[in-house]
Amino acid sequence: MSACRAGPATTTGSCGRWSTGPAAGLHRVGLEVYAFNPRTRRVYEKVGFVLEGTQREALRYADGWVDCHVMGLLASDWAARPDRGPTSP
């Protein structure tokens, strides 16, 4: 799922159903968020996404170039969260 196609509420909601419903069986969820959107990046980090890298000057925006941050969340990271477990909805 790309941040270009879905907002943070959609992505974090999907993670909430990681172990049940349609997301069951996923090993990894990845997304991209642009540098001009730090609030959304913070939402993803609070849920557990980890910065995996930055594509420098990946998007032409206004009069310049913007970096794209690539983030990921593994099923094992999600299950290890203290407020989530393998059976949490």
N, C-alpha and C positions, 0 to 999 in steps of 0.2 A: 504494500500500500504506500503510495507516495503522498507526501504532504501537499503536493500540487493538486491532488484529486480529492483529498479528504482533510478535514480540519482536525485539530487536536481532540475534540470531543469524540469524533468518529473513531480515531485510532485508539484512544485510551479506553473507549467503550468496548472495542474489540478485544483489548487486552484483559478487560474485566471478565470476559467469557473465555479466556484462554483454555481452561481445562474442561469446559463444558460447551456444548453447542457447536456451531460451525468451526470454531477455532481449535477444537480438540485435534490433537495429533500434529500441530504445527511445531516445528523445531525453532524457527527464527522468524521474527517480524522486522522488516527494515523500512526506513523512511528517509526522506530528504527534507531539510528545512533551510530556507535562505537566511543569510546573515541579517537582512533587514527585519527579521521577525524574531527577536530574542525572547519575547513573552511565550510564543508557541514552543520554542526550544526548551524553555524552562518547564513547561507543562510536561513535555515528553520526558525530561530528566527526572521529574518528580515521580512519574509512573515507573521509571526504571530503565529507560532507554540510555544507551551509552554512546558517546561520540566515538565513531570509528574512523573518521577522517574528514578532511575538508577538500572539496574540489575548488581550487582557487579560481576566481573570476569565471565562474561557470554560467552566469546569466547576465545578459545585457539588460540593464534596467535603468531607465531614465537616461542620464548622460554618462553613465559609467558601467562598470562591471561589478557583480556581487558574488560573494563566495556562497557555496552550497555545502551545508554540513550533512554528512551521512551518519545516520544513527541506527542502532540495532538493539534488539532485545531477544535474548535466548530463553527458551522454555525453562531451562535450569535456573537462570537468574530470576525469572518470575516466581518460580516455585520456592526459591530460597528467601524471598522477601518475608520479613516477620509478620506483616499484615496480610499475607496471601499464603495459601498452601495449595497442594495439588487438588484439593476438593473444594476450594473457594469459588463462588460464582463470579 
